Amino acid sequence: MKTWRRAIHQHPELGFDEFETSRLVAEQLRQAGFEVHAGIATTGVVGTLRWGKSGSNSGGNGESHSGPRLGLRADMDALPIHEETGLPWASRNPGRMHACGHDGHTAILLGAAQVFGRLHSEGRLPGSGTLNLIFQPAEELGGGGGAKRMLEEGLFERFPCDAIFALHNFPGVPTGHFRFRPGPFMASSDKVLIRFDGKGGHGALPHLALDPTLPAAATVLALQTIVGRNVDPVDMAVVSVGRMSAGKVYNVIPETAELELSVRALRPEVRDRLEQRICELARGQAAAHGVACDIRYERGYPVLINSAEQVRFATEVARELVGADKVDGNAPPLSGSEDFAFMLQQVPGCYLLIGNGDNGFAGGEHLGPCSVHNPHYDFNDACLAPGATFWVALANRFFGG
């Protein structure tokens, strides 16, 4: 697993461009005895294993098989970040980096695949069932991510699952520790572009212009009242202005002013409320200042909602595996977002976190604490064995072992 992880890390690929990673995954799955389906959502791969009354590991997609059907998912894409770790296995692709640990997630699931394949060849898989290992592209792309594309191409029609699980590393939590939470666990993520169109003019003659910077500035301040006055204090909501843009010259009143927002919520109804109030405030400010307003509201990933039954099941497996003191079954929710939420809208399941330490030791040298999406981040290889062992234990229990 360490060899795979570091090879993938050296050759990071962005969303829907994970061709080399996809080939490595497909090759390892075939060697493990899986039926391999590649090219889903361009670079996605699904490895399928069937046994017992589910039939032999061959046949067309969508066939009816008896026994439980389990899906395990790993993401494969990197980020457009220039790596600054200086490690021997650092990225060889300038401006691209596995800064979120998807290289580790892929290696973990490949490691579990080797165990499943060996148990299958030895006739030691319990009962009967179907195991679908889903290697997904483009998790980092926002609203048009790989999970949505795979679903649009019939992922669960071709590879039905009764339950689905995915994990993500979490810096700051000790390695070998697990975190779970039933219900909303990660926030929705929406992108909003607001443009105010006025009439430009000379900076010395503002009365002859319609200044779009005034409603833009007023909107920035007004937006902060939404969370404080329109959202229940017990609910999480975020409205962040990431970009303000207007004009190029100091003595010219610009024609337009733009705001770009990041909007997040942990409840679908709060998400709807945020959209309503953002649009009302921006249009109200535009009307008050006599300018036009155009709003492009792009809904990205939905709220990630874990199924209570699957969380309970996975939590029990983790506690038996590593001990109750290393498992948090009611972890705090996160304001980050994850496109696995799309899959959970169609199949009950659980998204969980595995500790990545404080950025660990790599090559004998401590890199220093940092979170994901940081140029100094590196996935901690000490997570590989606990992660793969958890997948094996979970599947074994799921199928009645």
PERA-V660963 format. One record per residue. N is the residue number from 1. RES is the residue in one letter. PSI is psi in radians with two decimals (999 if undefined). D_LAST is the distance of its C-alpha to the last C-alpha in Angstrom with 2 decimals. Layout:
BEGIN
n->{N & N}
res->{RES & RES}
psi->{PSI & PSI}
d_last->{D_LAST & D_LAST}
END
This chain:
BEGIN
n->{1 & 2 & 3 & 4 & 5 & 6 & 7 & 8 & 9 & 10 & 11 & 12 & 13 & 14 & 15 & 16 & 17 & 18 & 19 & 20 & 21 & 22 & 23 & 24 & 25 & 26 & 27 & 28 & 29 & 30 & 31 & 32 & 33 & 34 & 35 & 36 & 37 & 38 & 39 & 40 & 41 & 42 & 43 & 44 & 45 & 46 & 47 & 48 & 49 & 50 & 51 & 52 & 53 & 54 & 55 & 56 & 57 & 58 & 59 & 60 & 61 & 62 & 63 & 64 & 65 & 66 & 67 & 68 & 69 & 70 & 71 & 72 & 73 & 74 & 75 & 76 & 77 & 78 & 79 & 80 & 81 & 82 & 83 & 84 & 85 & 86 & 87 & 88 & 89 & 90 & 91 & 92 & 93 & 94 & 95 & 96 & 97 & 98 & 99 & 100 & 101 & 102 & 103 & 104 & 105 & 106 & 107 & 108 & 109 & 110 & 111 & 112 & 113 & 114 & 115 & 116 & 117 & 118 & 119 & 120 & 121 & 122 & 123 & 124 & 125 & 126 & 127 & 128 & 129 & 130 & 131 & 132 & 133 & 134 & 135 & 136 & 137 & 138 & 139 & 140 & 141 & 142 & 143 & 144 & 145 & 146 & 147 & 148 & 149 & 150 & 151 & 152 & 153 & 154 & 155 & 156 & 157 & 158 & 159 & 160 & 161 & 162 & 163 & 164 & 165 & 166 & 167 & 168 & 169 & 170 & 171 & 172 & 173 & 174 & 175 & 176 & 177 & 178 & 179 & 180 & 181 & 182 & 183 & 184 & 185 & 186 & 187 & 188 & 189 & 190 & 191 & 192 & 193 & 194 & 195 & 196 & 197 & 198 & 199 & 200 & 201 & 202 & 203 & 204 & 205 & 206 & 207 & 208 & 209 & 210 & 211 & 212 & 213 & 214 & 215 & 216 & 217 & 218 & 219 & 220 & 221 & 222 & 223 & 224 & 225 & 226 & 227 & 228 & 229 & 230 & 231 & 232 & 233 & 234 & 235 & 236 & 237 & 238 & 239 & 240 & 241 & 242 & 243 & 244 & 245 & 246 & 247 & 248 & 249 & 250 & 251 & 252 & 253 & 254 & 255 & 256 & 257 & 258 & 259 & 260 & 261 & 262 & 263 & 264 & 265 & 266 & 267 & 268 & 269 & 270 & 271 & 272 & 273 & 274 & 275 & 276 & 277 & 278 & 279 & 280 & 281 & 282 & 283 & 284 & 285 & 286 & 287 & 288 & 289 & 290 & 291 & 292 & 293 & 294 & 295 & 296 & 297 & 298 & 299 & 300 & 301 & 302 & 303 & 304 & 305 & 306 & 307 & 308 & 309 & 310 & 311 & 312 & 313 & 314 & 315 & 316 & 317 & 318 & 319 & 320 & 321 & 322 & 323 & 324 & 325 & 326 & 327 & 328 & 329 & 330 & 331 & 332 & 333 & 334 & 335 & 336 & 337 & 338 & 339 & 340 & 341 & 342 & 343 & 344 & 345 & 346 & 347 & 348 & 349 & 350 & 351 & 352 & 353 & 354 & 355 & 356 & 357 & 358 & 359 & 360 & 361 & 362 & 363 & 364 & 365 & 366 & 367 & 368 & 369 & 370 & 371 & 372 & 373 & 374 & 375 & 376 & 377 & 378 & 379 & 380 & 381 & 382 & 383 & 384 & 385 & 386 & 387 & 388 & 389 & 390 & 391 & 392 & 393 & 394 & 395 & 396 & 397 & 398 & 399 & 400 & 401}
res->{M & K & T & W & R & R & A & I & H & Q & H & P & E & L & G & F & D & E & F & E & T & S & R & L & V & A & E & Q & L & R & Q & A & G & F & E & V & H & A & G & I & A & T & T & G & V & V & G & T & L & R & W & G & K & S & G & S & N & S & G & G & N & G & E & S & H & S & G & P & R & L & G & L & R & A & D & M & D & A & L & P & I & H & E & E & T & G & L & P & W & A & S & R & N & P & G & R & M & H & A & C & G & H & D & G & H & T & A & I & L & L & G & A & A & Q & V & F & G & R & L & H & S & E & G & R & L & P & G & S & G & T & L & N & L & I & F & Q & P & A & E & E & L & G & G & G & G & G & A & K & R & M & L & E & E & G & L & F & E & R & F & P & C & D & A & I & F & A & L & H & N & F & P & G & V & P & T & G & H & F & R & F & R & P & G & P & F & M & A & S & S & D & K & V & L & I & R & F & D & G & K & G & G & H & G & A & L & P & H & L & A & L & D & P & T & L & P & A & A & A & T & V & L & A & L & Q & T & I & V & G & R & N & V & D & P & V & D & M & A & V & V & S & V & G & R & M & S & A & G & K & V & Y & N & V & I & P & E & T & A & E & L & E & L & S & V & R & A & L & R & P & E & V & R & D & R & L & E & Q & R & I & C & E & L & A & R & G & Q & A & A & A & H & G & V & A & C & D & I & R & Y & E & R & G & Y & P & V & L & I & N & S & A & E & Q & V & R & F & A & T & E & V & A & R & E & L & V & G & A & D & K & V & D & G & N & A & P & P & L & S & G & S & E & D & F & A & F & M & L & Q & Q & V & P & G & C & Y & L & L & I & G & N & G & D & N & G & F & A & G & G & E & H & L & G & P & C & S & V & H & N & P & H & Y & D & F & N & D & A & C & L & A & P & G & A & T & F & W & V & A & L & A & N & R & F & F & G & G}
psi->{-0.68 & -0.70 & -0.82 & -0.81 & -0.79 & -0.55 & -0.76 & -0.69 & -0.64 & -0.41 & 1.13 & 2.52 & 2.42 & 3.05 & 2.32 & 0.22 & 0.34 & 0.88 & -0.78 & -0.72 & -0.75 & -0.71 & -0.72 & -0.79 & -0.85 & -0.71 & -0.79 & -0.64 & -0.73 & -0.75 & -0.48 & -0.06 & 0.23 & 2.60 & 2.14 & 2.32 & 1.94 & 2.98 & 0.27 & 2.23 & 0.80 & -1.06 & 0.08 & 2.65 & 2.41 & 2.21 & 2.25 & 2.40 & 2.23 & 2.56 & 2.95 & -2.40 & -0.13 & -0.17 & 3.06 & 2.87 & 1.08 & 3.00 & 2.97 & 2.89 & 2.64 & 0.15 & 2.68 & 2.20 & 2.55 & 2.92 & 2.80 & 2.67 & 2.06 & 2.41 & 2.33 & 2.31 & 2.45 & 2.53 & 2.69 & -0.23 & 2.77 & -3.01 & 2.69 & 1.15 & 2.44 & 2.10 & 2.46 & 0.46 & -0.52 & 0.28 & 2.73 & -0.51 & 0.40 & 2.83 & 2.36 & 0.03 & 1.78 & 2.38 & 0.10 & 2.46 & 2.48 & 1.39 & 0.18 & -0.05 & 0.24 & -0.43 & -0.70 & -0.71 & -0.73 & -0.77 & -0.66 & -0.83 & -0.58 & -0.67 & -0.76 & -0.65 & -0.67 & -0.70 & -0.80 & -0.76 & -0.72 & -0.78 & -0.65 & -0.81 & -0.47 & 0.03 & 0.53 & 0.13 & 2.39 & 2.53 & -2.34 & 2.67 & -3.10 & 2.25 & 2.13 & 2.03 & 2.05 & 2.02 & 1.91 & 2.39 & 2.91 & 0.80 & -0.49 & 0.05 & 0.00 & -2.52 & -0.50 & 0.66 & 3.01 & -0.58 & -0.79 & -0.74 & -0.72 & -0.70 & -0.71 & -0.46 & 0.27 & 0.61 & -0.94 & -0.25 & -0.68 & -0.62 & 1.31 & 2.48 & 2.41 & -0.42 & 2.68 & 2.52 & 2.65 & 2.68 & 2.80 & 2.44 & 2.70 & 1.79 & 2.51 & -0.31 & 2.34 & 2.56 & 2.53 & -0.02 & 2.60 & 2.57 & 2.36 & 2.80 & 2.21 & 2.68 & -2.70 & 2.18 & -0.59 & 2.65 & 2.76 & 2.84 & 2.02 & 2.62 & 2.31 & 2.25 & 2.09 & 2.17 & 2.24 & 2.17 & 1.98 & -2.50 & 2.10 & 2.91 & -3.09 & 2.41 & -0.40 & -0.12 & 1.04 & -0.41 & -0.25 & 0.03 & 2.98 & 1.74 & 1.96 & -0.20 & -0.45 & -0.90 & -0.52 & -0.82 & -0.71 & -0.62 & -0.69 & -0.80 & -0.74 & -0.57 & -0.58 & -0.21 & -0.30 & -0.92 & -0.69 & -0.44 & -0.17 & -0.08 & 2.37 & 2.30 & -0.38 & -0.13 & 2.55 & 2.38 & 2.53 & 2.27 & 1.87 & 2.31 & 1.89 & -0.37 & 2.36 & 2.33 & 2.25 & 2.24 & 2.97 & -0.28 & 2.50 & -0.49 & 0.38 & 2.20 & 2.14 & 2.83 & -0.65 & 2.77 & 2.45 & 2.56 & 2.46 & 2.22 & 2.64 & 2.20 & 2.25 & 2.61 & 2.78 & 0.01 & 2.38 & -0.66 & -0.56 & -0.67 & -0.79 & -0.71 & -0.71 & -0.78 & -0.78 & -0.86 & -0.64 & -0.81 & -0.72 & -0.77 & -0.80 & -0.77 & -0.61 & -0.73 & -0.67 & -0.77 & -0.69 & -0.49 & 0.11 & 0.49 & 2.89 & 2.77 & 2.26 & 2.27 & 2.20 & 1.84 & 1.90 & 1.97 & 2.15 & -2.20 & 2.44 & 3.05 & 2.33 & 2.02 & 1.95 & 2.53 & 2.31 & -0.73 & -0.76 & -0.59 & -0.79 & -0.78 & -0.88 & -0.64 & -0.72 & -0.73 & -0.81 & -0.74 & -0.68 & -0.53 & -0.81 & -0.13 & 2.54 & -0.49 & -0.23 & 0.17 & 2.22 & 1.94 & -0.05 & 0.99 & 2.69 & 2.56 & 2.85 & 2.57 & -0.08 & 3.00 & 2.82 & 2.26 & -0.03 & -0.34 & -0.62 & -0.72 & -0.67 & -0.29 & -0.33 & -0.48 & 2.34 & 2.51 & -2.90 & 2.29 & 2.25 & 2.88 & 2.48 & 2.36 & 2.42 & 0.19 & -2.79 & 0.80 & 0.09 & -2.97 & 2.29 & 2.13 & 0.44 & -0.01 & 2.27 & 2.22 & -0.26 & 2.60 & 2.42 & 2.84 & -3.11 & 2.93 & 0.52 & 2.40 & -0.21 & 0.05 & 2.56 & 2.39 & 2.42 & 2.01 & -0.27 & -0.22 & -0.30 & -0.92 & -0.83 & -0.68 & -0.85 & -0.68 & -0.67 & -0.77 & -0.73 & -0.80 & -0.72 & -0.80 & -0.72 & -0.80 & -0.72 & -0.67 & 0.13 & 0.20 & 999}
d_last->{24.75 & 27.98 & 29.98 & 28.69 & 29.16 & 32.68 & 33.65 & 32.68 & 34.51 & 37.62 & 37.77 & 36.99 & 37.39 & 38.15 & 36.66 & 36.66 & 38.08 & 34.89 & 35.70 & 35.20 & 31.96 & 30.75 & 31.76 & 29.95 & 26.70 & 27.13 & 27.99 & 24.96 & 22.60 & 24.44 & 24.24 & 20.44 & 20.48 & 20.20 & 22.55 & 24.88 & 27.02 & 29.67 & 32.69 & 31.13 & 33.41 & 35.36 & 33.02 & 29.52 & 26.78 & 23.56 & 21.15 & 18.98 & 16.23 & 15.43 & 13.66 & 13.26 & 15.48 & 16.01 & 18.46 & 19.51 & 19.69 & 23.23 & 25.40 & 27.14 & 26.09 & 25.35 & 24.35 & 22.58 & 19.01 & 16.58 & 13.05 & 12.21 & 14.28 & 13.81 & 16.79 & 17.31 & 21.02 & 23.35 & 27.15 & 29.51 & 33.11 & 35.60 & 38.57 & 42.35 & 42.94 & 44.83 & 42.84 & 44.67 & 42.25 & 44.15 & 40.99 & 40.95 & 38.25 & 40.04 & 40.51 & 42.92 & 43.46 & 46.10 & 45.42 & 41.70 & 38.99 & 35.30 & 36.22 & 33.10 & 30.36 & 29.09 & 29.38 & 26.76 & 24.42 & 24.74 & 24.21 & 21.04 & 19.44 & 20.89 & 19.42 & 15.87 & 16.88 & 17.87 & 14.50 & 12.85 & 15.83 & 15.63 & 12.06 & 13.28 & 16.47 & 14.99 & 12.86 & 9.62 & 7.79 & 5.11 & 7.45 & 10.33 & 11.54 & 14.05 & 14.06 & 17.53 & 18.78 & 22.08 & 24.80 & 27.56 & 31.25 & 33.86 & 32.16 & 35.37 & 37.78 & 38.10 & 38.36 & 38.08 & 34.85 & 32.37 & 29.75 & 32.49 & 33.67 & 30.28 & 29.96 & 33.53 & 32.70 & 30.01 & 26.81 & 24.69 & 26.71 & 25.93 & 22.32 & 21.06 & 18.38 & 17.03 & 16.63 & 17.92 & 17.92 & 20.49 & 21.72 & 25.21 & 26.69 & 29.04 & 32.02 & 33.08 & 29.65 & 28.65 & 26.22 & 22.69 & 23.31 & 21.75 & 23.54 & 22.49 & 24.68 & 24.38 & 27.19 & 29.79 & 28.80 & 31.15 & 34.60 & 36.16 & 38.59 & 41.87 & 44.90 & 48.40 & 51.69 & 54.83 & 58.21 & 61.55 & 64.46 & 67.92 & 71.24 & 72.00 & 75.27 & 77.27 & 76.01 & 79.54 & 79.68 & 76.52 & 78.27 & 78.52 & 74.76 & 71.57 & 69.45 & 65.69 & 64.79 & 65.75 & 63.17 & 60.58 & 61.29 & 61.41 & 58.07 & 56.39 & 57.56 & 56.86 & 53.27 & 52.49 & 53.51 & 50.69 & 47.91 & 50.28 & 51.87 & 49.84 & 46.24 & 44.98 & 44.93 & 41.34 & 40.17 & 39.80 & 42.07 & 43.62 & 46.70 & 47.78 & 50.79 & 49.91 & 53.09 & 56.68 & 59.15 & 62.81 & 65.92 & 67.02 & 70.46 & 71.58 & 74.60 & 73.13 & 71.40 & 68.46 & 67.79 & 64.09 & 61.60 & 57.81 & 54.88 & 51.26 & 48.61 & 44.96 & 43.64 & 40.30 & 38.81 & 35.62 & 36.33 & 37.30 & 40.34 & 41.55 & 41.23 & 43.48 & 45.92 & 46.26 & 47.17 & 49.71 & 51.43 & 51.51 & 53.25 & 55.62 & 56.65 & 57.26 & 59.28 & 61.18 & 62.21 & 63.26 & 65.38 & 66.96 & 68.10 & 69.13 & 66.73 & 64.17 & 60.44 & 57.68 & 54.00 & 51.08 & 47.91 & 44.82 & 41.51 & 38.79 & 35.19 & 34.31 & 32.86 & 29.20 & 27.53 & 23.91 & 22.16 & 21.71 & 18.38 & 16.79 & 18.60 & 17.36 & 13.68 & 14.38 & 16.61 & 14.17 & 11.83 & 15.13 & 16.47 & 13.75 & 14.10 & 17.93 & 19.29 & 20.86 & 24.19 & 23.08 & 21.72 & 24.14 & 22.71 & 26.16 & 27.75 & 31.18 & 31.46 & 32.99 & 36.12 & 34.89 & 33.61 & 30.80 & 30.64 & 26.90 & 28.47 & 29.48 & 25.93 & 24.97 & 27.92 & 26.30 & 22.53 & 20.99 & 19.45 & 19.93 & 22.17 & 21.82 & 23.93 & 23.36 & 26.33 & 28.73 & 31.01 & 34.73 & 34.83 & 33.91 & 35.57 & 36.02 & 37.78 & 38.82 & 40.73 & 39.87 & 40.40 & 40.91 & 39.08 & 38.91 & 36.81 & 35.55 & 38.25 & 40.44 & 42.14 & 41.18 & 37.44 & 34.90 & 31.11 & 29.97 & 28.11 & 26.60 & 24.27 & 22.78 & 20.34 & 19.09 & 18.79 & 16.88 & 14.52 & 13.93 & 13.27 & 10.66 & 8.90 & 9.55 & 8.41 & 4.97 & 4.97 & 7.33 & 5.91 & 3.79 & 0.00}
END
